[in-house]
Amino acid sequence: MSHDVIVIGGSFAGLSAAMQLARARRRVLVVDAGRPRNRFARASHGFFGQDGKAPAAIIEIARAQVQAYPTAQFIDAEATEARQHDDGFEVSIASGATYSARRLVLASGVVDELPELSGLRERWGATVLHCPYCHGFEVAGGRLAVLATAASAVHQALLLPDWSEEVTLFTNGAIEPDEAQRAALDARGVRIESTPVQGLLGEPPRLDGVRLADGRVVPLDALFTASRTRQASPLAEQLGCAFDDGPFGPVIRTGDRKETTVPGVFAAGDAARPAHNATWASSDGVTAGIAAHQSLALPAPLVAK
């Protein structure tokens, strides 16, 4: 069966796109591998109307709502290949089955490449965190720190004093703040520690502190770090979509309507934006879904650019 649109990814961005398309009575297929980036977090915060709910619970409700529309279909599988075909696209899944559609929405997200540090992975999403806007309120007032992986760590450390009066920046050999940055950090009360971090302490997911290379222990309640990211799916590259260098990793290049450099292919969510947040992902999905629908419904000269 041919579909109007295939959406790759069934998390916040993909489901938001599928909702718009299903409500437009278009045949939409969502292909979802079931590995959302936020699966390590206990709760999603800052998402209007859903604050504090587990990401899996939000996705479960949203998926049921999309499935209630008769033109929506889901396949729980990994999309392994995509290619242009005739006047549309073909997508293959891991089993070898192939599905076709006139448009694609790529909402497959990214994968976090975490620093190689003893005890860090076991605490990811609980006491090792990436975003103070997503998780800062829950650890407010505690002993907080930033583990530097890039220059953006200074920016993150300057923000954290709004959540705690005890903040440390571990430069960890990744950065060396200049004089102006040191002055700004000092003015915000951020302590700079240049001795490398060797490991995290405590029974995971609890964090009691970090051990430094010289043997000292710095007590902590939460550690923020900006992971590098990579695309979770090879499909955008296979299709020939252009990428931009984001601050944390490559992002699929899109215009205001979330269309990629390949006509008929749209992209939404973390895979296609440098800044990441549940609300932004959902908003991108709405934009991509509506734009994909309009590209089907309207003559090309009348589709907004």
C-alpha positions as CSV (number, residue, x, y, z in Angstrom):
1,M,0.0,0.0,0.0
2,S,1.3,3.4,-0.9
3,H,1.0,6.2,1.6
4,D,0.9,10.0,1.3
5,V,3.6,10.5,3.9
6,I,5.9,8.3,5.8
7,V,7.1,9.6,9.1
8,I,10.4,8.2,10.4
9,G,10.3,8.3,14.2
10,G,7.5,8.1,16.7
11,S,8.5,10.4,19.5
12,F,7.4,14.1,20.1
13,A,8.4,15.4,16.7
14,G,7.2,12.5,14.6
15,L,3.8,12.1,16.4
16,S,3.1,15.8,16.1
17,A,3.7,15.6,12.4
18,A,1.6,12.5,12.0
19,M,-1.3,14.1,14.0
20,Q,-1.5,17.0,11.5
21,L,-1.4,14.7,8.5
22,A,-4.0,12.3,10.0
23,R,-6.3,15.2,10.7
24,A,-6.0,16.2,7.1
25,R,-7.2,12.7,6.2
26,R,-3.9,11.8,4.5
27,R,-2.6,8.2,4.6
28,V,0.3,8.5,7.0
29,L,2.6,5.7,8.1
30,V,4.8,6.1,11.2
31,V,7.9,3.9,11.4
32,D,9.3,3.8,14.9
33,A,12.3,1.9,16.2
34,G,11.2,2.6,19.8
35,R,14.5,4.2,21.0
36,P,13.6,7.8,21.8
37,R,16.4,10.0,23.0
38,N,14.5,10.9,26.2
39,R,14.0,7.3,27.3
40,F,16.7,7.7,30.0
41,A,14.9,10.6,31.7
42,R,12.4,10.0,34.5
43,A,10.2,12.9,33.5
44,S,9.8,15.5,30.8
45,H,9.7,19.1,32.0
46,G,8.7,22.4,30.4
47,F,6.4,20.7,27.9
48,F,3.1,22.7,28.2
49,G,0.3,20.5,29.7
50,Q,2.7,17.5,30.2
51,D,5.1,18.9,32.8
52,G,6.5,16.2,35.1
53,K,5.1,13.2,33.2
54,A,7.4,10.3,32.1
55,P,8.4,10.7,28.4
56,A,7.2,7.1,27.7
57,A,3.7,8.0,29.1
58,I,3.4,11.1,27.0
59,I,4.4,9.1,23.9
60,E,1.9,6.4,24.7
61,I,-1.0,8.8,25.0
62,A,0.0,10.7,21.9
63,R,0.4,7.5,19.9
64,A,-3.1,6.3,20.9
65,Q,-4.5,9.7,19.9
66,V,-2.9,9.5,16.4
67,Q,-3.9,5.9,16.0
68,A,-7.6,6.9,16.6
69,Y,-7.6,8.5,13.1
70,P,-8.5,6.0,10.4
71,T,-5.8,7.0,8.0
72,A,-2.9,6.6,10.4
73,Q,-0.8,3.4,10.6
74,F,2.2,2.4,12.7
75,I,5.0,0.0,12.2
76,D,7.3,-0.8,15.1
77,A,10.6,-1.3,13.2
78,E,13.8,0.4,12.3
79,A,13.9,2.2,9.0
80,T,17.2,1.1,7.4
81,E,17.1,2.6,3.9
82,A,15.3,5.4,2.0
83,R,15.6,6.3,-1.7
84,Q,13.7,8.4,-4.2
85,H,11.4,6.4,-6.5
86,D,9.3,7.6,-9.4
87,D,7.4,10.6,-8.0
88,G,8.0,9.7,-4.4
89,F,10.1,7.7,-2.0
90,E,10.6,4.1,-0.8
91,V,11.6,3.2,2.7
92,S,12.9,-0.2,3.8
93,I,12.7,-1.6,7.3
94,A,15.0,-4.1,9.0
95,S,12.9,-7.1,8.0
96,G,13.4,-6.2,4.3
97,A,9.8,-5.0,3.8
98,T,9.4,-1.8,1.7
99,Y,6.9,1.0,1.9
100,S,6.3,3.9,-0.5
101,A,5.1,7.4,-0.1
102,R,4.9,10.7,-1.9
103,R,6.6,12.6,1.0
104,L,8.9,11.8,3.9
105,V,9.2,13.4,7.4
106,L,12.4,12.6,9.1
107,A,12.0,12.8,12.9
108,S,14.4,10.1,13.9
109,G,16.3,12.2,16.4
110,V,19.9,12.0,17.6
111,V,22.1,9.8,19.8
112,D,24.1,11.3,22.6
113,E,27.8,10.5,22.6
114,L,28.7,10.8,26.3
115,P,32.1,11.5,27.7
116,E,34.1,8.3,28.5
117,L,34.1,8.7,32.3
118,S,33.6,6.0,34.9
119,G,30.1,6.0,36.4
120,L,28.7,8.6,34.0
121,R,26.5,6.5,31.7
122,E,24.8,4.8,34.6
123,R,23.5,8.2,35.8
124,W,22.6,9.7,32.5
125,G,19.1,11.3,32.6
126,A,19.0,11.1,36.4
127,T,21.9,12.9,38.1
128,V,24.0,13.5,35.0
129,L,22.0,15.9,32.9
130,H,22.3,17.9,29.7
131,C,19.9,20.8,30.1
132,P,19.1,23.1,33.1
133,Y,15.8,24.2,31.6
134,C,14.7,20.5,31.4
135,H,16.1,19.4,34.8
136,G,17.4,22.3,36.7
137,F,14.4,22.9,38.9
138,E,14.5,19.3,40.2
139,V,18.1,19.7,41.5
140,A,17.8,23.3,42.5
141,G,19.7,24.2,45.7
142,G,22.0,21.2,45.4
143,R,25.7,21.0,44.7
144,L,25.9,21.4,41.0
145,A,28.7,21.2,38.4
146,V,29.4,21.4,34.7
147,L,31.8,18.9,33.1
148,A,33.3,20.7,30.1
149,T,33.3,19.0,26.7
150,A,33.4,22.2,24.6
151,A,33.5,26.0,24.8
152,S,29.7,26.0,25.4
153,A,30.4,24.7,29.0
154,V,31.1,28.3,30.1
155,H,27.7,29.4,28.9
156,Q,26.1,26.5,30.8
157,A,28.1,27.2,34.0
158,L,27.0,30.9,33.9
159,L,23.4,29.9,33.8
160,L,23.4,27.4,36.7
161,P,23.7,29.9,39.6
162,D,20.0,30.7,39.0
163,W,19.4,27.1,40.3
164,S,22.1,26.9,43.0
165,E,24.5,29.0,44.9
166,E,27.1,26.2,44.7
167,V,28.3,25.6,41.2
168,T,31.6,24.3,39.9
169,L,33.0,24.2,36.4
170,F,35.3,21.3,35.7
171,T,37.4,22.3,32.7
172,N,38.6,18.7,32.4
173,G,41.3,19.6,29.8
174,A,38.6,20.4,27.3
175,I,38.6,24.2,27.6
176,E,40.6,27.0,29.2
177,P,38.4,30.0,30.1
178,D,39.9,33.4,29.0
179,E,40.2,36.4,31.3
180,A,36.8,37.8,30.4
181,Q,35.1,34.4,31.0
182,R,36.9,33.9,34.3
183,A,35.7,37.3,35.4
184,A,32.1,36.5,34.4
185,L,32.2,33.1,36.2
186,D,33.6,34.7,39.3
187,A,30.9,37.4,39.3
188,R,28.3,34.6,39.2
189,G,30.0,32.7,42.0
190,V,31.1,29.8,39.8
191,R,34.2,27.9,41.0
192,I,36.7,26.8,38.4
193,E,38.4,23.4,38.8
194,S,41.1,22.5,36.3
195,T,42.2,19.2,37.8
196,P,40.7,16.4,35.5
197,V,37.8,14.3,36.7
198,Q,38.5,10.6,37.0
199,G,35.2,9.2,38.0
200,L,31.8,9.6,39.6
201,L,31.0,8.4,43.1
202,G,27.8,7.0,44.8
203,E,25.4,4.2,44.1
204,P,23.8,4.9,40.7
205,P,21.7,6.7,39.8
206,R,22.5,8.7,42.9
207,L,25.5,11.0,42.6
208,D,27.6,11.8,45.8
209,G,30.5,13.5,44.1
210,V,33.4,13.1,41.7
211,R,37.0,12.0,42.3
212,L,39.7,14.1,40.7
213,A,43.0,13.0,39.3
214,D,44.9,14.2,42.4
215,G,42.7,12.1,44.7
216,R,40.5,14.9,46.0
217,V,36.7,14.3,46.2
218,V,34.3,17.1,45.3
219,P,30.8,16.4,46.7
220,L,28.0,16.9,44.2
221,D,24.3,16.2,43.8
222,A,24.1,16.7,40.0
223,L,26.4,17.1,37.1
224,F,25.6,18.8,33.8
225,T,27.5,18.1,30.6
226,A,26.9,18.8,26.9
227,S,27.2,15.6,25.0
228,R,28.2,15.4,21.4
229,T,25.4,14.1,19.2
230,R,25.1,12.1,16.0
231,Q,22.2,11.4,13.7
232,A,20.2,8.3,15.0
233,S,19.3,7.3,11.4
234,P,21.3,7.2,8.2
235,L,18.3,8.1,6.0
236,A,18.9,11.8,5.6
237,E,22.5,11.1,4.4
238,Q,21.2,8.3,2.1
239,L,18.7,10.7,0.5
240,G,21.4,13.4,-0.1
241,C,20.1,16.0,2.4
242,A,22.5,18.7,3.3
243,F,23.7,19.1,6.9
244,D,24.8,22.0,9.0
245,D,27.4,21.9,11.8
246,G,25.5,22.5,15.0
247,P,27.2,23.3,18.3
248,F,26.9,19.7,19.5
249,G,26.9,17.8,16.2
250,P,25.5,17.8,12.6
251,V,21.9,18.8,12.0
252,I,19.8,18.3,8.9
253,R,19.5,21.6,7.1
254,T,15.9,22.8,6.7
255,G,14.0,26.0,5.8
256,D,11.3,27.7,7.8
257,R,8.8,25.1,6.7
258,K,11.1,22.3,7.8
259,E,11.7,21.1,4.2
260,T,15.2,19.7,3.6
261,T,17.4,20.4,0.6
262,V,15.8,17.4,-1.0
263,P,12.3,18.3,-2.3
264,G,9.6,16.3,-0.7
265,V,11.7,15.4,2.4
266,F,10.9,17.3,5.6
267,A,12.8,17.0,8.9
268,A,11.8,17.8,12.5
269,G,13.0,17.6,16.0
270,D,16.5,17.1,17.4
271,A,17.8,15.8,14.1
272,A,17.1,19.1,12.4
273,R,17.7,21.8,15.0
274,P,20.8,22.9,17.0
275,A,18.8,23.6,20.2
276,H,16.9,20.7,21.8
277,N,13.7,20.7,23.9
278,A,10.5,18.7,24.0
279,T,8.3,21.7,23.0
280,W,10.6,22.7,20.2
281,A,10.5,19.1,18.9
282,S,6.7,19.0,18.9
283,S,6.5,22.4,17.3
284,D,8.9,21.3,14.5
285,G,6.7,18.3,13.9
286,V,3.6,20.4,13.6
287,T,5.4,22.6,11.0
288,A,6.7,19.7,9.1
289,G,3.4,17.9,9.0
290,I,1.4,20.9,7.8
291,A,4.1,21.8,5.2
292,A,4.1,18.2,3.9
293,H,0.4,18.2,3.6
294,Q,0.3,21.6,1.8
295,S,3.0,20.4,-0.6
296,L,0.6,17.6,-1.5
297,A,-2.6,19.6,-1.6
298,L,-1.6,22.8,-3.4
299,P,-0.1,23.4,-6.8
300,A,3.7,24.0,-6.5
301,P,3.5,27.8,-7.3
302,L,0.9,28.3,-4.5
303,V,2.9,26.5,-1.7
304,A,4.4,29.0,0.7
305,K,8.2,29.1,0.6
